[in-house]
Amino acid sequence: MIKIENNKKIGVALSGGIDSSVAIHILRQNGFDPIGFTLKLLNDKSKKNDVVKKAKKVCEKFNIEHVIIDGREIFKKMIKDNFANEYLLGNTPNPCILCNKIIKWNLILNELDKRKIKYFATGHYCKNIFNEITNRFEIHKANDKKKDQSYFLWKLTQKELSRTIFPLGNFQKKEVKEIAEKINLFNSGRPESQDICFIPNNDYRHFLNENYKGKINKIQKGSFINEDGKILGYHTGYYNFTIGQRRGLNIAVGHRIFVKEIIPEKNEVILAEKEKLLSNECILKNVNFVSVPNIENKTIVTIKIRYRHVGIKAKLFQQDKSKILVKFLTPAKAVTPGQSAVFYDDKILLGGGIIDNVNNIS
């Protein structure tokens, strides 16, 4: 944990959940004076509108200041609208990564600047370690491999990391739950949501139909086709599908078949056998280097092409400042445009980017 000589004030991103609440407790044990900052991002009609209420109760329990930041307008414009636009381009975005950068860090750090408070903490499971040799802050994977959340933080910069503390990086989730029970946190027994906050039950189709009807209504019935262009059947709109999807296609061809590619301009979804979903390379755009300033060509890394991906070996070739060619050493399955690919050197998060062009094995 970063050692602070003088001002022990620290802002904490507080959702009222178990992780951010225990983070406050750990910080207090280490001599910090936390202030809880809660982002109000959704309208009151949402089922998630109790975030502010839960966070308020946590701050009352710890007898600390609670600050509410209304980020609904920027959240809709930069996160929700972006999510919808990406799906309508045939991509599969990860809004949590963009939200961390644009919303959580940006809005809260701005508030901390007004108060002349330098340091900021979150309940993410990862570590921020300063390397005295390279003079850079490095994001390392958490001790809890199953809970590690470094994947979601690849957009952070050195400026932001120089102000950030992750109190839970050395803890197992089980230990965090034990701490919560020990200090009688009222939220310790609540189940944790794995959903995107603005998409209950992960039903993104319902979200698009409810909030972007004008755009959705313009998309009529489209075709399922095979790799040769033969029509296999019809669907209600390409936006209902993601790369690698097998269930919910409602089409029978006599064998298992998967979504290989989405062509939004033609409202077509290409279906193929599982082995046709393998890729040997892809391009990453909007690349950000975290723990290193750049890479050398042919650098071998472990790359995760989605959050729950175990990671595979690949060679990286830098194309320009913001683009990287990724050559997988073993074929990767269902490499999906719009998703984040994040690359590591063992436990160290080197950087990441958005999957763009994918080269499937023919």
VMD Tcl script that draws the C-alpha trace (Angstrom):
set ca {
  {0.00 0.00 0.00}
  {1.26 3.52 -0.83}
  {2.80 5.21 2.20}
  {1.53 8.74 2.82}
  {3.63 10.95 5.04}
  {1.26 13.82 5.83}
  {-2.33 14.07 4.59}
  {-4.12 10.84 5.41}
  {-7.40 11.87 3.79}
  {-8.41 9.50 1.01}
  {-11.46 9.24 -1.26}
  {-13.04 5.80 -1.65}
  {-15.36 4.76 -4.47}
  {-18.24 3.38 -2.44}
  {-21.12 1.34 -3.88}
  {-22.32 0.07 -0.53}
  {-21.28 -3.46 -1.45}
  {-19.06 -5.72 0.60}
  {-15.79 -5.04 -1.26}
  {-15.79 -1.24 -1.15}
  {-17.09 -1.32 2.44}
  {-14.31 -3.63 3.66}
  {-11.81 -1.48 1.72}
  {-12.82 1.43 3.97}
  {-12.26 -0.70 7.06}
  {-8.79 -1.78 5.88}
  {-7.82 1.80 5.07}
  {-8.88 2.94 8.53}
  {-6.81 0.18 10.07}
  {-3.83 1.50 8.13}
  {-4.24 5.01 9.51}
  {-6.19 6.62 6.66}
  {-9.13 8.97 7.03}
  {-11.58 7.86 4.30}
  {-14.39 9.77 2.63}
  {-16.99 7.73 0.77}
  {-17.80 8.86 -2.78}
  {-20.86 7.34 -4.41}
  {-21.69 7.82 -8.07}
  {-25.37 8.18 -8.87}
  {-25.47 6.86 -12.42}
  {-28.99 5.55 -12.95}
  {-32.45 7.08 -12.73}
  {-34.63 6.30 -9.73}
  {-36.86 3.92 -11.70}
  {-33.94 1.48 -11.92}
  {-33.81 -1.45 -9.53}
  {-30.25 -0.39 -8.75}
  {-31.33 2.94 -7.23}
  {-30.54 1.73 -3.71}
  {-26.77 2.11 -4.27}
  {-26.80 5.58 -2.70}
  {-28.89 4.37 0.23}
  {-26.60 1.40 0.89}
  {-23.48 3.54 0.67}
  {-24.99 6.09 3.06}
  {-25.57 3.35 5.65}
  {-21.94 2.22 5.33}
  {-20.68 5.76 5.92}
  {-22.96 6.11 8.93}
  {-21.60 2.86 10.35}
  {-18.00 4.05 9.97}
  {-18.93 7.62 10.95}
  {-17.29 9.09 7.85}
  {-18.33 11.75 5.34}
  {-20.44 10.63 2.39}
  {-20.36 12.50 -0.93}
  {-22.82 11.77 -3.74}
  {-21.79 12.64 -7.31}
  {-24.54 12.89 -9.90}
  {-23.00 11.35 -13.01}
  {-26.22 10.33 -14.79}
  {-25.88 12.65 -17.76}
  {-22.30 11.76 -18.66}
  {-22.95 8.09 -17.88}
  {-25.80 7.95 -20.37}
  {-23.85 9.78 -23.06}
  {-20.45 8.10 -22.67}
  {-21.35 4.62 -21.43}
  {-24.95 3.63 -22.21}
  {-25.12 5.33 -25.61}
  {-21.69 4.02 -26.51}
  {-22.75 0.49 -25.52}
  {-25.82 0.68 -27.77}
  {-23.90 2.20 -30.69}
  {-21.24 -0.51 -30.52}
  {-23.84 -3.29 -30.56}
  {-25.49 -1.68 -33.57}
  {-22.11 -1.71 -35.30}
  {-21.99 -5.47 -34.77}
  {-19.47 -5.29 -31.92}
  {-19.60 -6.64 -28.37}
  {-18.43 -3.88 -26.01}
  {-17.39 -4.07 -22.36}
  {-18.87 -0.95 -20.73}
  {-17.29 -1.53 -17.29}
  {-13.80 -0.87 -18.66}
  {-14.83 2.43 -20.21}
  {-16.79 3.36 -17.08}
  {-13.77 2.84 -14.83}
  {-11.72 5.29 -16.85}
  {-14.25 7.95 -17.86}
  {-16.67 7.84 -14.95}
  {-15.20 6.37 -11.78}
  {-11.65 7.71 -11.88}
  {-12.41 10.92 -13.75}
  {-15.40 12.14 -11.76}
  {-14.09 11.19 -8.33}
  {-10.57 12.49 -8.92}
  {-12.08 15.80 -10.04}
  {-13.96 16.03 -6.74}
  {-10.83 15.11 -4.81}
  {-8.91 17.88 -6.58}
  {-11.47 20.42 -5.36}
  {-10.80 19.23 -1.82}
  {-7.03 19.08 -2.33}
  {-7.07 15.34 -1.56}
  {-4.55 13.37 -3.57}
  {-5.33 9.72 -2.96}
  {-8.15 7.51 -4.15}
  {-9.08 3.90 -3.38}
  {-11.46 1.32 -4.84}
  {-12.59 -2.19 -3.95}
  {-11.02 -3.77 -7.04}
  {-9.09 -6.99 -6.55}
  {-5.64 -6.12 -7.92}
  {-2.41 -4.44 -6.81}
  {-0.68 -1.15 -7.61}
  {3.08 -1.55 -7.13}
  {5.71 1.12 -7.76}
  {8.79 -0.18 -9.60}
  {11.77 1.87 -8.44}
  {13.92 0.62 -11.33}
  {11.55 1.69 -14.11}
  {10.06 4.53 -12.09}
  {6.56 3.39 -13.05}
  {3.48 2.20 -11.25}
  {2.50 -1.34 -12.22}
  {-0.86 -3.07 -11.95}
  {-0.38 -6.63 -10.71}
  {-2.94 -9.41 -10.48}
  {-4.61 -9.94 -7.11}
  {-3.71 -12.77 -4.78}
  {-7.19 -14.17 -5.40}
  {-6.85 -15.49 -8.95}
  {-10.56 -16.15 -9.38}
  {-11.52 -12.65 -8.28}
  {-8.70 -10.71 -9.99}
  {-10.07 -7.59 -11.72}
  {-6.94 -6.16 -13.32}
  {-8.49 -6.91 -16.73}
  {-10.95 -4.03 -16.24}
  {-8.26 -1.43 -15.55}
  {-6.14 -1.43 -18.72}
  {-7.20 2.10 -19.65}
  {-5.65 3.68 -16.54}
  {-2.58 5.90 -16.91}
  {0.47 6.55 -14.76}
  {-1.07 9.83 -13.60}
  {-4.13 8.03 -12.26}
  {-2.16 5.13 -10.78}
  {0.10 7.55 -8.88}
  {-2.99 8.47 -6.86}
  {-4.64 5.05 -6.55}
  {-4.68 2.41 -3.83}
  {-6.26 -1.06 -4.05}
  {-6.69 -2.24 -0.43}
  {-8.03 -5.69 -1.38}
  {-5.18 -6.82 -3.64}
  {-3.57 -9.04 -1.01}
  {-6.82 -10.59 0.20}
  {-8.83 -13.61 -0.81}
  {-12.56 -12.99 -1.29}
  {-13.20 -15.44 1.55}
  {-11.09 -13.29 3.86}
  {-12.99 -10.16 2.85}
  {-16.29 -11.86 3.70}
  {-14.87 -12.94 7.06}
  {-13.83 -9.35 7.82}
  {-17.30 -8.11 6.89}
  {-18.92 -10.59 9.27}
  {-16.45 -9.78 12.03}
  {-17.21 -6.06 11.93}
  {-20.96 -6.72 11.50}
  {-21.35 -5.14 8.08}
  {-25.05 -5.26 7.27}
  {-24.34 -6.11 3.62}
  {-22.04 -9.08 4.28}
  {-24.67 -11.71 3.48}
  {-26.10 -10.15 0.35}
  {-25.54 -11.92 -2.95}
  {-23.33 -10.02 -5.38}
  {-24.62 -8.99 -8.78}
  {-22.55 -10.08 -11.77}
  {-24.63 -8.00 -14.17}
  {-23.68 -4.81 -15.97}
  {-25.25 -2.20 -13.67}
  {-27.65 -0.78 -16.25}
  {-28.61 -4.16 -17.76}
  {-30.48 -6.31 -15.20}
  {-30.15 -10.06 -15.77}
  {-27.64 -9.39 -18.58}
  {-30.57 -8.95 -20.98}
  {-28.96 -6.45 -23.33}
  {-31.60 -7.09 -26.01}
  {-34.32 -5.82 -23.67}
  {-32.15 -2.82 -22.82}
  {-31.71 -1.93 -26.50}
  {-35.40 -2.38 -27.30}
  {-36.50 -0.31 -24.30}
  {-34.06 2.56 -24.68}
  {-33.19 2.77 -28.37}
  {-36.48 1.84 -30.05}
  {-36.00 4.31 -32.91}
  {-32.77 2.67 -34.02}
  {-33.92 -0.87 -33.32}
  {-37.19 -0.47 -35.25}
  {-35.22 0.36 -38.38}
  {-33.62 -3.08 -38.31}
  {-35.89 -5.57 -40.04}
  {-35.67 -9.33 -40.54}
  {-32.23 -10.51 -41.65}
  {-30.57 -13.67 -42.89}
  {-28.46 -16.41 -41.37}
  {-25.95 -17.46 -44.01}
  {-23.07 -19.93 -44.21}
  {-19.54 -19.03 -45.25}
  {-20.44 -19.49 -48.92}
  {-23.31 -17.01 -48.66}
  {-26.10 -19.59 -48.75}
  {-29.17 -18.59 -46.74}
  {-29.75 -20.99 -43.83}
  {-32.67 -19.17 -42.23}
  {-33.84 -15.84 -40.90}
  {-33.51 -13.79 -37.72}
  {-35.12 -10.68 -36.21}
  {-31.98 -8.51 -36.29}
  {-28.21 -8.95 -36.19}
  {-27.91 -7.06 -32.88}
  {-29.44 -10.06 -31.10}
  {-26.26 -12.12 -31.59}
  {-22.64 -12.21 -30.49}
  {-19.58 -14.01 -31.85}
  {-19.39 -17.60 -30.60}
  {-23.07 -17.80 -29.70}
  {-24.73 -21.19 -30.16}
  {-27.88 -21.08 -28.05}
  {-30.91 -19.09 -29.09}
  {-30.28 -19.26 -32.83}
  {-33.52 -21.16 -33.40}
  {-32.21 -22.77 -36.53}
  {-31.59 -26.43 -37.33}
  {-28.94 -27.53 -39.83}
  {-28.29 -31.06 -38.58}
  {-25.19 -30.24 -36.53}
  {-23.93 -27.75 -33.93}
  {-23.40 -24.34 -35.42}
  {-22.13 -21.03 -34.05}
  {-22.09 -17.33 -34.87}
  {-18.83 -16.69 -36.72}
  {-19.31 -13.15 -37.99}
  {-21.84 -10.30 -37.93}
  {-22.33 -8.04 -40.93}
  {-24.51 -5.13 -39.71}
  {-24.68 -3.24 -43.01}
  {-26.35 -6.29 -44.63}
  {-28.17 -7.48 -41.49}
  {-26.50 -10.85 -41.97}
  {-25.16 -13.31 -39.42}
  {-22.64 -15.86 -40.66}
  {-22.89 -19.30 -39.03}
  {-20.19 -21.96 -39.05}
  {-18.90 -25.05 -37.28}
  {-16.94 -24.64 -34.05}
  {-13.52 -25.15 -35.66}
  {-14.21 -22.27 -38.06}
  {-14.30 -19.86 -35.12}
  {-10.54 -20.17 -34.56}
  {-8.32 -17.16 -35.26}
  {-4.57 -16.84 -35.62}
  {-4.33 -13.06 -35.36}
  {-6.18 -9.81 -34.74}
  {-5.58 -6.09 -34.54}
  {-6.00 -4.13 -31.31}
  {-6.95 -0.47 -31.56}
  {-7.00 2.31 -28.93}
  {-4.08 0.58 -27.20}
  {-2.96 1.83 -23.79}
  {0.25 0.71 -22.08}
  {-0.05 0.57 -18.29}
  {2.97 -0.88 -16.52}
  {5.38 -0.30 -19.43}
  {5.77 2.72 -21.77}
  {5.70 0.53 -24.91}
  {6.69 -2.91 -26.20}
  {9.30 -4.28 -28.52}
  {8.16 -6.10 -31.64}
  {7.75 -9.85 -31.24}
  {7.22 -9.48 -27.50}
  {5.62 -12.68 -26.18}
  {2.81 -12.13 -23.68}
  {-0.15 -13.89 -22.16}
  {-3.29 -12.32 -23.60}
  {-6.88 -12.51 -22.36}
  {-9.48 -11.86 -25.08}
  {-12.35 -11.61 -22.57}
  {-12.61 -11.36 -18.79}
  {-13.18 -15.05 -18.06}
  {-10.67 -16.18 -20.67}
  {-7.78 -18.17 -19.15}
  {-5.27 -16.40 -21.40}
  {-3.05 -17.74 -24.19}
  {0.43 -16.94 -25.47}
  {0.78 -14.45 -28.30}
  {3.36 -12.27 -30.05}
  {2.75 -8.54 -30.22}
  {3.84 -6.32 -33.11}
  {3.32 -2.61 -32.62}
  {1.83 -1.06 -35.77}
  {1.72 2.52 -34.54}
  {1.18 4.36 -31.27}
  {-2.37 3.05 -30.79}
  {-2.45 -0.20 -32.80}
  {-0.96 -3.63 -32.19}
  {-0.98 -6.78 -34.31}
  {-1.55 -9.85 -32.14}
  {-0.36 -13.23 -33.46}
  {-1.66 -16.07 -31.30}
  {0.85 -18.88 -30.74}
  {-2.10 -21.28 -30.57}
  {-5.42 -20.57 -32.29}
  {-7.88 -18.49 -30.26}
  {-11.61 -19.25 -30.27}
  {-14.34 -16.65 -30.84}
  {-12.16 -13.55 -30.91}
  {-14.83 -10.86 -30.74}
  {-14.63 -7.32 -32.17}
  {-15.43 -4.71 -29.53}
  {-14.17 -6.80 -26.61}
  {-11.01 -5.85 -24.73}
  {-7.84 -7.89 -25.16}
  {-5.51 -7.42 -22.21}
  {-1.90 -8.59 -22.18}
  {0.29 -9.64 -19.27}
  {3.84 -10.54 -18.39}
  {3.11 -13.17 -15.74}
  {1.20 -11.19 -13.07}
  {1.95 -7.74 -14.47}
  {-0.68 -5.99 -16.60}
  {1.27 -4.52 -19.51}
  {-1.67 -2.96 -21.34}
  {-4.69 -3.58 -23.48}
  {-6.75 -2.56 -26.47}
  {-10.04 -3.06 -28.29}
  {-10.26 -6.04 -30.65}
  {-10.76 -4.75 -34.18}
  {-9.93 -6.78 -37.28}
  {-9.93 -10.54 -36.73}
  {-8.26 -13.00 -39.07}
  {-10.05 -16.35 -38.87}
  {-8.33 -19.55 -39.94}
  {-9.94 -20.65 -43.22}
}
mol new
graphics top color blue
foreach p $ca { graphics top sphere $p radius 0.5 }
foreach p [lrange $ca 0 end-1] q [lrange $ca 1 end] { graphics top cylinder $p $q radius 0.2 }
display resetview
